[in-house]
Amino acid sequence: MRNYVNCFCRFLLNKTIDVMLYVDRLDGYRVDNLDKQVIRAITQSFGSQIWRIGVVVLTHAQFSPADGVEYLDFVSKRSAALQAVIQEAAGLKRSEKEVRNLY
């Protein structure tokens, strides 16, 4: 994982990053270790400031939550779980994060 991020870092050397898109699947029911490793690698390579210009995109394809679970509730919980991991990896305080859900 780290090698891929290092490759991107070398490519982006001396370039300005205006926005970073972090794309993940909505149908994940939890944030797993791979998610945490990727988020940590991004943070370590680009610094915690990268998350200030980051946009988390959740793809859904033909996903629908389990019976009895409202779609917006599921999306909110999934986003909150990812936000918590990003906040921890970036060392952000709760008051520093600015999150807008666009759904």
MOPAC internal coordinates of N, CA, C and O (Angstrom, degrees):
PM7 1SCF
backbone

  N    0.0000 0     0.00 0     0.00 0    0    0    0
  C    1.4426 1     0.00 0     0.00 0    1    0    0
  C    1.5249 1   110.68 1     0.00 0    2    1    0
  O    1.2310 1   121.30 1   131.91 1    3    2    1
  N    1.2865 1   115.12 1   -48.09 1    3    2    1
  C    1.4678 1   120.86 1  -177.78 1    5    3    2
  C    1.5350 1   110.73 1   -59.10 1    6    5    3
  O    1.2310 1   119.78 1   144.04 1    7    6    5
  N    1.3332 1   118.02 1   -35.96 1    7    6    5
  C    1.4662 1   121.10 1  -179.38 1    9    7    6
  C    1.5228 1   111.90 1   -63.30 1   10    9    7
  O    1.2310 1   120.24 1   140.72 1   11   10    9
  N    1.3459 1   117.15 1   -39.28 1   11   10    9
  C    1.4601 1   120.08 1   177.92 1   13   11   10
  C    1.5226 1   110.99 1   -63.77 1   14   13   11
  O    1.2310 1   120.75 1   135.61 1   15   14   13
  N    1.3208 1   116.16 1   -44.39 1   15   14   13
  C    1.4609 1   120.55 1  -179.80 1   17   15   14
  C    1.5216 1   109.97 1   -64.84 1   18   17   15
  O    1.2310 1   119.92 1   138.43 1   19   18   17
  N    1.3259 1   117.75 1   -41.57 1   19   18   17
  C    1.4725 1   120.81 1   177.68 1   21   19   18
  C    1.5208 1   111.38 1   -60.69 1   22   21   19
  O    1.2310 1   120.67 1   141.73 1   23   22   21
  N    1.3262 1   116.32 1   -38.27 1   23   22   21
  C    1.4685 1   121.07 1   177.90 1   25   23   22
  C    1.5320 1   109.91 1   -61.84 1   26   25   23
  O    1.2310 1   120.39 1   135.39 1   27   26   25
  N    1.3529 1   116.86 1   -44.61 1   27   26   25
  C    1.4567 1   120.51 1   177.64 1   29   27   26
  C    1.5179 1   110.94 1   -63.85 1   30   29   27
  O    1.2310 1   120.60 1   140.04 1   31   30   29
  N    1.3310 1   116.45 1   -39.96 1   31   30   29
  C    1.4632 1   120.23 1  -179.78 1   33   31   30
  C    1.5183 1   111.11 1   -61.19 1   34   33   31
  O    1.2310 1   120.40 1   136.26 1   35   34   33
  N    1.3166 1   116.83 1   -43.74 1   35   34   33
  C    1.4761 1   120.06 1   178.88 1   37   35   34
  C    1.5220 1   110.41 1   -63.06 1   38   37   35
  O    1.2310 1   120.52 1   139.42 1   39   38   37
  N    1.3400 1   116.61 1   -40.58 1   39   38   37
  C    1.4561 1   121.13 1   179.39 1   41   39   38
  C    1.5237 1   110.93 1   -63.34 1   42   41   39
  O    1.2310 1   120.37 1   142.68 1   43   42   41
  N    1.3198 1   116.89 1   -37.32 1   43   42   41
  C    1.4650 1   121.86 1  -175.72 1   45   43   42
  C    1.5178 1   114.08 1   -88.84 1   46   45   43
  O    1.2310 1   120.50 1  -179.77 1   47   46   45
  N    1.3186 1   116.65 1     0.23 1   47   46   45
  C    1.4552 1   120.66 1  -179.33 1   49   47   46
  C    1.5245 1   110.14 1   -55.52 1   50   49   47
  O    1.2310 1   120.43 1   -48.36 1   51   50   49
  N    1.3097 1   116.79 1   131.64 1   51   50   49
  C    1.4706 1   124.30 1   179.85 1   53   51   50
  C    1.5254 1   113.81 1    65.49 1   54   53   51
  O    1.2310 1   120.21 1  -159.45 1   55   54   53
  N    1.3312 1   117.20 1    20.55 1   55   54   53
  C    1.4648 1   121.44 1   175.53 1   57   55   54
  C    1.5208 1   108.08 1  -115.70 1   58   57   55
  O    1.2310 1   120.48 1   -28.22 1   59   58   57
  N    1.3138 1   116.69 1   151.78 1   59   58   57
  C    1.4557 1   121.65 1   177.49 1   61   59   58
  C    1.5250 1   109.06 1   -89.98 1   62   61   59
  O    1.2310 1   120.88 1   -47.32 1   63   62   61
  N    1.3178 1   115.93 1   132.68 1   63   62   61
  C    1.4612 1   120.42 1   176.62 1   65   63   62
  C    1.5200 1   107.02 1  -100.84 1   66   65   63
  O    1.2310 1   120.48 1   -59.68 1   67   66   65
  N    1.3259 1   116.68 1   120.32 1   67   66   65
  C    1.4554 1   121.43 1  -179.01 1   69   67   66
  C    1.5225 1   112.08 1   -91.22 1   70   69   67
  O    1.2310 1   120.42 1   146.09 1   71   70   69
  N    1.3096 1   116.81 1   -33.91 1   71   70   69
  C    1.4583 1   121.50 1  -179.26 1   73   71   70
  C    1.5244 1   108.83 1  -155.97 1   74   73   71
  O    1.2310 1   121.08 1   -30.39 1   75   74   73
  N    1.3244 1   115.54 1   149.61 1   75   74   73
  C    1.4559 1   120.43 1   176.02 1   77   75   74
  C    1.5227 1   107.20 1  -126.56 1   78   77   75
  O    1.2310 1   120.57 1   -52.22 1   79   78   77
  N    1.3153 1   116.51 1   127.78 1   79   78   77
  C    1.4517 1   121.65 1   176.30 1   81   79   78
  C    1.5161 1   108.91 1  -100.12 1   82   81   79
  O    1.2310 1   120.56 1   -55.77 1   83   82   81
  N    1.3155 1   116.53 1   124.23 1   83   82   81
  C    1.4646 1   122.15 1   174.36 1   85   83   82
  C    1.5171 1   105.65 1  -107.42 1   86   85   83
  O    1.2310 1   120.62 1   -71.00 1   87   86   85
  N    1.3210 1   116.41 1   109.00 1   87   86   85
  C    1.4626 1   122.01 1  -175.04 1   89   87   86
  C    1.5196 1   108.99 1  -103.40 1   90   89   87
  O    1.2310 1   120.99 1   -50.53 1   91   90   89
  N    1.3246 1   115.72 1   129.47 1   91   90   89
  C    1.4542 1   121.59 1   179.99 1   93   91   90
  C    1.5241 1   108.46 1  -140.78 1   94   93   91
  O    1.2310 1   121.26 1   -15.08 1   95   94   93
  N    1.3179 1   115.19 1   164.92 1   95   94   93
  C    1.4590 1   120.82 1  -179.97 1   97   95   94
  C    1.5238 1   110.21 1   -83.86 1   98   97   95
  O    1.2310 1   121.20 1   -42.58 1   99   98   97
  N    1.2907 1   115.30 1   137.42 1   99   98   97
  C    1.4562 1   120.52 1   177.36 1  101   99   98
  C    1.5223 1   110.93 1   -73.25 1  102  101   99
  O    1.2310 1   120.18 1   149.76 1  103  102  101
  N    1.3103 1   117.27 1   -30.24 1  103  102  101
  C    1.4624 1   119.95 1  -172.19 1  105  103  102
  C    1.5299 1   114.14 1   -76.96 1  106  105  103
  O    1.2310 1   119.91 1  -174.55 1  107  106  105
  N    1.3227 1   117.77 1     5.45 1  107  106  105
  C    1.4519 1   119.82 1   172.68 1  109  107  106
  C    1.5192 1   109.05 1   -75.40 1  110  109  107
  O    1.2310 1   120.54 1   -49.33 1  111  110  109
  N    1.2951 1   116.57 1   130.67 1  111  110  109
  C    1.4614 1   119.25 1  -176.79 1  113  111  110
  C    1.5150 1   112.25 1   -87.39 1  114  113  111
  O    1.2310 1   120.35 1   171.14 1  115  114  113
  N    1.3151 1   116.94 1    -8.86 1  115  114  113
  C    1.4539 1   120.64 1   178.23 1  117  115  114
  C    1.5163 1   108.23 1  -154.39 1  118  117  115
  O    1.2310 1   120.76 1   -17.08 1  119  118  117
  N    1.2986 1   116.15 1   162.92 1  119  118  117
  C    1.4522 1   121.60 1   174.54 1  121  119  118
  C    1.5274 1   105.55 1   -87.55 1  122  121  119
  O    1.2310 1   120.57 1   -64.17 1  123  122  121
  N    1.3360 1   116.51 1   115.83 1  123  122  121
  C    1.4656 1   119.10 1  -175.93 1  125  123  122
  C    1.5267 1   111.61 1   -95.32 1  126  125  123
  O    1.2310 1   120.98 1     0.99 1  127  126  125
  N    1.3231 1   115.73 1  -179.01 1  127  126  125
  C    1.4702 1   120.58 1  -176.91 1  129  127  126
  C    1.5244 1   112.58 1   -62.72 1  130  129  127
  O    1.2310 1   119.90 1   144.56 1  131  130  129
  N    1.3227 1   117.79 1   -35.44 1  131  130  129
  C    1.4663 1   119.89 1   178.84 1  133  131  130
  C    1.5329 1   110.49 1   -63.18 1  134  133  131
  O    1.2310 1   120.42 1   137.30 1  135  134  133
  N    1.3341 1   116.79 1   -42.70 1  135  134  133
  C    1.4708 1   120.25 1   176.13 1  137  135  134
  C    1.5268 1   110.07 1   -57.23 1  138  137  135
  O    1.2310 1   120.91 1   132.99 1  139  138  137
  N    1.3262 1   115.87 1   -47.01 1  139  138  137
  C    1.4641 1   120.60 1  -178.50 1  141  139  138
  C    1.5233 1   111.48 1   -63.44 1  142  141  139
  O    1.2310 1   120.06 1   140.74 1  143  142  141
  N    1.3335 1   117.50 1   -39.26 1  143  142  141
  C    1.4731 1   120.84 1   178.85 1  145  143  142
  C    1.5209 1   110.82 1   -64.58 1  146  145  143
  O    1.2310 1   120.41 1   136.89 1  147  146  145
  N    1.3168 1   116.81 1   -43.11 1  147  146  145
  C    1.4703 1   121.16 1  -179.73 1  149  147  146
  C    1.5329 1   109.98 1   -63.95 1  150  149  147
  O    1.2310 1   120.41 1   133.82 1  151  150  149
  N    1.3209 1   116.82 1   -46.18 1  151  150  149
  C    1.4594 1   120.98 1  -179.12 1  153  151  150
  C    1.5286 1   110.60 1   -63.58 1  154  153  151
  O    1.2310 1   120.33 1   138.44 1  155  154  153
  N    1.3356 1   116.97 1   -41.56 1  155  154  153
  C    1.4736 1   120.36 1   177.36 1  157  155  154
  C    1.5238 1   111.02 1   -64.20 1  158  157  155
  O    1.2310 1   120.20 1   137.08 1  159  158  157
  N    1.3380 1   117.22 1   -42.92 1  159  158  157
  C    1.4673 1   120.91 1  -179.41 1  161  159  158
  C    1.5306 1   110.90 1   -62.96 1  162  161  159
  O    1.2310 1   120.34 1   137.68 1  163  162  161
  N    1.3260 1   116.95 1   -42.32 1  163  162  161
  C    1.4648 1   120.45 1   178.14 1  165  163  162
  C    1.5288 1   109.70 1   -62.13 1  166  165  163
  O    1.2310 1   120.76 1   134.24 1  167  166  165
  N    1.3299 1   116.15 1   -45.76 1  167  166  165
  C    1.4645 1   121.15 1  -178.59 1  169  167  166
  C    1.5175 1   111.33 1   -63.79 1  170  169  167
  O    1.2310 1   120.13 1   135.97 1  171  170  169
  N    1.3262 1   117.36 1   -44.03 1  171  170  169
  C    1.4639 1   120.92 1  -178.95 1  173  171  170
  C    1.5256 1   111.63 1   -67.67 1  174  173  171
  O    1.2310 1   120.48 1   144.94 1  175  174  173
  N    1.3119 1   116.69 1   -35.06 1  175  174  173
  C    1.4602 1   120.01 1  -176.60 1  177  175  174
  C    1.5263 1   113.21 1   -80.52 1  178  177  175
  O    1.2310 1   120.37 1   140.69 1  179  178  177
  N    1.3238 1   116.90 1   -39.31 1  179  178  177
  C    1.4627 1   120.53 1  -174.79 1  181  179  178
  C    1.5223 1   113.40 1  -107.51 1  182  181  179
  O    1.2310 1   120.07 1   171.32 1  183  182  181
  N    1.3134 1   117.47 1    -8.68 1  183  182  181
  C    1.4515 1   121.65 1  -177.65 1  185  183  182
  C    1.5141 1   111.25 1    88.81 1  186  185  183
  O    1.2310 1   120.87 1   -20.95 1  187  186  185
  N    1.3132 1   115.95 1   159.05 1  187  186  185
  C    1.4661 1   120.08 1  -176.72 1  189  187  186
  C    1.5274 1   112.19 1   -65.53 1  190  189  187
  O    1.2310 1   120.17 1   158.20 1  191  190  189
  N    1.3197 1   117.28 1   -21.80 1  191  190  189
  C    1.4693 1   120.60 1  -179.66 1  193  191  190
  C    1.5265 1   112.79 1   -64.39 1  194  193  191
  O    1.2310 1   120.10 1   159.44 1  195  194  193
  N    1.3265 1   117.41 1   -20.56 1  195  194  193
  C    1.4697 1   120.69 1  -179.82 1  197  195  194
  C    1.5229 1   110.74 1   -59.43 1  198  197  195
  O    1.2310 1   120.17 1   148.63 1  199  198  197
  N    1.3310 1   117.27 1   -31.37 1  199  198  197
  C    1.4611 1   120.50 1  -178.29 1  201  199  198
  C    1.5136 1   112.62 1   -74.00 1  202  201  199
  O    1.2310 1   120.07 1   165.09 1  203  202  201
  N    1.3267 1   117.46 1   -14.91 1  203  202  201
  C    1.4664 1   120.26 1   176.66 1  205  203  202
  C    1.5305 1   110.82 1   -74.25 1  206  205  203
  O    1.2310 1   120.65 1   157.86 1  207  206  205
  N    1.3279 1   116.37 1   -22.14 1  207  206  205
  C    1.4651 1   120.29 1   177.05 1  209  207  206
  C    1.5218 1   110.61 1  -112.84 1  210  209  207
  O    1.2310 1   121.17 1  -165.91 1  211  210  209
  N    1.3215 1   115.36 1    14.09 1  211  210  209
  C    1.4567 1   120.63 1  -178.26 1  213  211  210
  C    1.5185 1   112.51 1   -90.24 1  214  213  211
  O    1.2310 1   121.63 1   -33.45 1  215  214  213
  N    1.3081 1   114.49 1   146.55 1  215  214  213
  C    1.4605 1   122.45 1   175.23 1  217  215  214
  C    1.5225 1   106.58 1  -123.35 1  218  217  215
  O    1.2310 1   120.59 1   -55.82 1  219  218  217
  N    1.3229 1   116.48 1   124.18 1  219  218  217
  C    1.4603 1   120.78 1   177.44 1  221  219  218
  C    1.5201 1   107.29 1   -91.49 1  222  221  219
  O    1.2310 1   121.26 1   -57.14 1  223  222  221
  N    1.3323 1   115.20 1   122.86 1  223  222  221
  C    1.4565 1   122.33 1  -178.73 1  225  223  222
  C    1.5158 1   107.73 1  -113.82 1  226  225  223
  O    1.2310 1   120.80 1   -54.89 1  227  226  225
  N    1.3224 1   116.08 1   125.11 1  227  226  225
  C    1.4625 1   120.34 1   177.49 1  229  227  226
  C    1.5195 1   108.46 1  -108.54 1  230  229  227
  O    1.2310 1   120.74 1   -59.71 1  231  230  229
  N    1.3299 1   116.19 1   120.29 1  231  230  229
  C    1.4587 1   120.97 1   178.88 1  233  231  230
  C    1.5209 1   108.39 1   -89.71 1  234  233  231
  O    1.2310 1   120.75 1   -29.87 1  235  234  233
  N    1.3266 1   116.17 1   150.13 1  235  234  233
  C    1.4582 1   117.32 1  -176.96 1  237  235  234
  C    1.5146 1   114.63 1  -130.22 1  238  237  235
  O    1.2310 1   119.00 1   161.07 1  239  238  237
  N    1.3079 1   119.52 1   -18.93 1  239  238  237
  C    1.4678 1   122.78 1  -178.68 1  241  239  238
  C    1.5250 1   109.19 1    48.24 1  242  241  239
  O    1.2310 1   120.05 1    59.31 1  243  242  241
  N    1.3247 1   117.50 1  -120.69 1  243  242  241
  C    1.4571 1   120.20 1  -179.12 1  245  243  242
  C    1.5215 1   111.23 1  -106.81 1  246  245  243
  O    1.2310 1   120.96 1  -146.97 1  247  246  245
  N    1.3042 1   115.76 1    33.03 1  247  246  245
  C    1.4527 1   121.34 1  -176.82 1  249  247  246
  C    1.5198 1   111.87 1   -74.05 1  250  249  247
  O    1.2310 1   121.28 1   -40.92 1  251  250  249
  N    1.3083 1   115.16 1   139.08 1  251  250  249
  C    1.4631 1   120.39 1   168.60 1  253  251  250
  C    1.5257 1   107.01 1  -139.00 1  254  253  251
  O    1.2310 1   120.03 1   -41.68 1  255  254  253
  N    1.3269 1   117.54 1   138.32 1  255  254  253
  C    1.4650 1   120.41 1  -177.60 1  257  255  254
  C    1.5243 1   111.57 1   -66.95 1  258  257  255
  O    1.2310 1   121.43 1   -12.30 1  259  258  257
  N    1.3219 1   114.88 1   167.70 1  259  258  257
  C    1.4619 1   120.82 1   179.78 1  261  259  258
  C    1.5238 1   110.26 1   -59.48 1  262  261  259
  O    1.2310 1   121.11 1   -21.65 1  263  262  261
  N    1.3098 1   115.48 1   158.35 1  263  262  261
  C    1.4661 1   120.59 1   179.46 1  265  263  262
  C    1.5169 1   110.95 1   -54.97 1  266  265  263
  O    1.2310 1   121.09 1   -43.33 1  267  266  265
  N    1.3100 1   115.53 1   136.67 1  267  266  265
  C    1.4480 1   120.99 1   177.68 1  269  267  266
  C    1.5198 1   114.32 1    88.84 1  270  269  267
  O    1.2310 1   119.82 1   172.96 1  271  270  269
  N    1.3215 1   117.95 1    -7.04 1  271  270  269
  C    1.4661 1   121.61 1   179.91 1  273  271  270
  C    1.5240 1   108.39 1  -105.02 1  274  273  271
  O    1.2310 1   120.87 1   -56.41 1  275  274  273
  N    1.3131 1   115.95 1   123.59 1  275  274  273
  C    1.4610 1   120.33 1   178.11 1  277  275  274
  C    1.5207 1   110.20 1   -70.28 1  278  277  275
  O    1.2310 1   120.51 1   -39.28 1  279  278  277
  N    1.3198 1   116.63 1   140.72 1  279  278  277
  C    1.4687 1   122.16 1  -177.65 1  281  279  278
  C    1.5289 1   111.39 1   -57.81 1  282  281  279
  O    1.2310 1   120.01 1   131.10 1  283  282  281
  N    1.3344 1   117.58 1   -48.90 1  283  282  281
  C    1.4628 1   120.68 1  -178.05 1  285  283  282
  C    1.5232 1   111.93 1   -64.81 1  286  285  283
  O    1.2310 1   120.03 1   145.83 1  287  286  285
  N    1.3178 1   117.54 1   -34.17 1  287  286  285
  C    1.4700 1   120.31 1   176.46 1  289  287  286
  C    1.5221 1   110.30 1   -65.13 1  290  289  287
  O    1.2310 1   120.82 1   136.86 1  291  290  289
  N    1.3354 1   116.04 1   -43.14 1  291  290  289
  C    1.4568 1   119.99 1   179.66 1  293  291  290
  C    1.5243 1   110.66 1   -63.21 1  294  293  291
  O    1.2310 1   120.42 1   135.04 1  295  294  293
  N    1.3270 1   116.80 1   -44.96 1  295  294  293
  C    1.4626 1   121.61 1   179.42 1  297  295  294
  C    1.5308 1   110.16 1   -61.05 1  298  297  295
  O    1.2310 1   120.45 1   136.54 1  299  298  297
  N    1.3173 1   116.75 1   -43.46 1  299  298  297
  C    1.4669 1   120.77 1   179.66 1  301  299  298
  C    1.5207 1   111.63 1   -61.21 1  302  301  299
  O    1.2310 1   120.35 1   136.25 1  303  302  301
  N    1.3227 1   116.93 1   -43.75 1  303  302  301
  C    1.4664 1   120.87 1  -179.74 1  305  303  302
  C    1.5246 1   111.23 1   -67.16 1  306  305  303
  O    1.2310 1   120.21 1   138.21 1  307  306  305
  N    1.3318 1   117.20 1   -41.79 1  307  306  305
  C    1.4711 1   121.10 1   179.08 1  309  307  306
  C    1.5237 1   109.81 1   -64.39 1  310  309  307
  O    1.2310 1   119.87 1   135.96 1  311  310  309
  N    1.3384 1   117.86 1   -44.04 1  311  310  309
  C    1.4660 1   120.55 1   179.24 1  313  311  310
  C    1.5166 1   110.94 1   -64.15 1  314  313  311
  O    1.2310 1   120.44 1   137.75 1  315  314  313
  N    1.3313 1   116.77 1   -42.25 1  315  314  313
  C    1.4633 1   120.52 1  -179.62 1  317  315  314
  C    1.5197 1   111.09 1   -62.00 1  318  317  315
  O    1.2310 1   120.32 1   141.05 1  319  318  317
  N    1.3391 1   116.99 1   -38.95 1  319  318  317
  C    1.4683 1   120.45 1   179.47 1  321  319  318
  C    1.5259 1   110.68 1   -64.54 1  322  321  319
  O    1.2310 1   120.06 1   135.72 1  323  322  321
  N    1.3295 1   117.50 1   -44.28 1  323  322  321
  C    1.4722 1   120.81 1   178.15 1  325  323  322
  C    1.5228 1   110.91 1   -66.30 1  326  325  323
  O    1.2310 1   120.22 1   138.64 1  327  326  325
  N    1.3211 1   117.18 1   -41.36 1  327  326  325
  C    1.4609 1   121.00 1   179.15 1  329  327  326
  C    1.5209 1   111.13 1   -60.84 1  330  329  327
  O    1.2310 1   120.45 1   140.72 1  331  330  329
  N    1.3213 1   116.75 1   -39.28 1  331  330  329
  C    1.4635 1   120.48 1  -179.59 1  333  331  330
  C    1.5254 1   110.92 1   -64.55 1  334  333  331
  O    1.2310 1   120.04 1   138.80 1  335  334  333
  N    1.3328 1   117.52 1   -41.20 1  335  334  333
  C    1.4677 1   121.26 1   179.28 1  337  335  334
  C    1.5247 1   110.16 1   -67.80 1  338  337  335
  O    1.2310 1   120.17 1   137.75 1  339  338  337
  N    1.3130 1   117.28 1   -42.25 1  339  338  337
  C    1.4705 1   121.04 1   178.33 1  341  339  338
  C    1.5226 1   109.80 1   -63.90 1  342  341  339
  O    1.2310 1   120.62 1   135.39 1  343  342  341
  N    1.3222 1   116.41 1   -44.61 1  343  342  341
  C    1.4635 1   120.96 1   179.85 1  345  343  342
  C    1.5204 1   110.36 1   -59.54 1  346  345  343
  O    1.2310 1   120.12 1   137.00 1  347  346  345
  N    1.3292 1   117.37 1   -43.00 1  347  346  345
  C    1.4645 1   121.15 1   179.21 1  349  347  346
  C    1.5255 1   111.37 1   -66.03 1  350  349  347
  O    1.2310 1   120.33 1   133.99 1  351  350  349
  N    1.3381 1   116.98 1   -46.01 1  351  350  349
  C    1.4643 1   120.90 1  -178.31 1  353  351  350
  C    1.5217 1   111.81 1   -64.46 1  354  353  351
  O    1.2310 1   120.80 1   142.99 1  355  354  353
  N    1.3401 1   116.07 1   -37.01 1  355  354  353
  C    1.4616 1   120.44 1  -177.68 1  357  355  354
  C    1.5198 1   112.11 1   -85.05 1  358  357  355
  O    1.2310 1   120.09 1   170.71 1  359  358  357
  N    1.3177 1   117.43 1    -9.29 1  359  358  357
  C    1.4558 1   120.51 1  -178.92 1  361  359  358
  C    1.5182 1   112.78 1    68.64 1  362  361  359
  O    1.2310 1   120.56 1  -149.45 1  363  362  361
  N    1.3181 1   116.53 1    30.55 1  363  362  361
  C    1.4618 1   120.77 1  -179.41 1  365  363  362
  C    1.5231 1   110.55 1   -86.05 1  366  365  363
  O    1.2310 1   120.99 1   -36.50 1  367  366  365
  N    1.2938 1   115.71 1   143.50 1  367  366  365
  C    1.4557 1   120.79 1   172.68 1  369  367  366
  C    1.5188 1   107.63 1   -82.02 1  370  369  367
  O    1.2310 1   120.61 1   -24.11 1  371  370  369
  N    1.3062 1   116.44 1   155.89 1  371  370  369
  C    1.4675 1   120.25 1   179.86 1  373  371  370
  C    1.5268 1   112.21 1   -53.55 1  374  373  371
  O    1.2310 1   120.36 1   141.95 1  375  374  373
  N    1.3219 1   116.91 1   -38.05 1  375  374  373
  C    1.4614 1   120.54 1  -176.99 1  377  375  374
  C    1.5250 1   112.06 1   -71.73 1  378  377  375
  O    1.2310 1   119.91 1   163.57 1  379  378  377
  N    1.3460 1   117.77 1   -16.43 1  379  378  377
  C    1.4621 1   120.64 1  -177.34 1  381  379  378
  C    1.5172 1   113.35 1   -86.86 1  382  381  379
  O    1.2310 1   120.41 1   159.68 1  383  382  381
  N    1.3142 1   116.83 1   -20.32 1  383  382  381
  C    1.4597 1   117.44 1  -175.78 1  385  383  382
  C    1.5146 1   111.16 1   -82.75 1  386  385  383
  O    1.2310 1   121.12 1   -37.82 1  387  386  385
  N    1.2706 1   115.47 1   142.18 1  387  386  385
  C    1.4462 1   121.61 1   175.87 1  389  387  386
  C    1.5076 1   106.46 1  -124.55 1  390  389  387
  O    1.2310 1   120.75 1   -65.51 1  391  390  389
  N    1.3125 1   116.18 1   114.49 1  391  390  389
  C    1.4504 1   120.47 1  -174.86 1  393  391  390
  C    1.5164 1   108.92 1  -125.83 1  394  393  391
  O    1.2310 1   121.44 1   -47.34 1  395  394  393
  N    1.3001 1   114.85 1   132.66 1  395  394  393
  C    1.4611 1   120.60 1   175.07 1  397  395  394
  C    1.5109 1   107.48 1  -126.13 1  398  397  395
  O    1.2310 1   120.96 1   -56.00 1  399  398  397
  N    1.2942 1   115.76 1   124.00 1  399  398  397
  C    1.4634 1   120.30 1   175.41 1  401  399  398
  C    1.5131 1   108.11 1   -90.19 1  402  401  399
  O    1.2310 1   120.90 1   -54.69 1  403  402  401
  N    1.3110 1   115.88 1   125.31 1  403  402  401
  C    1.4660 1   121.27 1  -178.36 1  405  403  402
  C    1.5269 1   109.46 1  -115.07 1  406  405  403
  O    1.2310 1   120.63 1  -102.60 1  407  406  405
  N    1.2790 1   116.40 1    77.40 1  407  406  405
  C    1.4732 1   120.20 1   177.25 1  409  407  406
  C    1.4889 1   110.03 1  -141.77 1  410  409  407
  O    1.2310 1   120.10 1   180.00 1  411  410  409

